[in-house]
Amino acid sequence: MDSFALIGGGVLLLLAAAMSPLAAFSKISRHFGTGVSSTAPGTMSGATLDNVDLSGLADFQQNQWPKDRRLTEQEVKQLARHIISTYGLNAGQKQLLTLSFIESSWRPWVTRDEPQINDKSIGLMQTLLLTAQDLYSKGYTAPGQPTEARLKDPFVSMYYGAAYIDWLKKGWPDKGDEWYVRAYNGGPGWERTPRGPAMTQAYFDKYVREIRKFSISIRTGN
């Protein structure tokens, strides 16, 4: 995940566990006994990039996003609020704002090859393509079939980042906010991997530092 990620190449497989339930969670489950919920979310609205209201994102037209055009804090906040309220995904606005900043510094065109797992971390939320495709198969279908090109659109990337958090909360409903943030980085098996606790602690420490910098008012209290 870009230069803003806090992990080195030596823990790339742990990163795969974080963002690729299709390729890695079965291994986590087998080795660590981690349960994975297959419960699909509620019925989606069927909205697409062509009919959602993103009028506040002035450069978002015809499903394209200009390269090297970084989103502003206000745009990311608006986008996160729209995704949460439209699709009922259980993720906090400030949480999405902070995670997207840590992962991509709000640069939706960022891509990183992950050769060990034959995949790529893509877009605003740096979601693996396999993760987005797996979430799609689980019922998170609102923006349509995810592809590498479409994950470079801020809407699609934010949707699947929020969907991943929603999926974690459905599968592990009794965990706290810190656990979900650390699972975003290290997967739901982070506690049981050799370097998982230390690596995800560093990630969470950065998350805490960054979230304190954002002075935003959120009606939901998230």
Helices and strands as residue ranges (DSSP letters): G 9-11, H 12-19, I 21-25, H 26-32, H 73-87, H 93-104, E 111-114, G 115-117, E 119-122, E 127-128, H 129-137, G 150-152, H 154-171, H 177-186, G 190-192, H 196-211
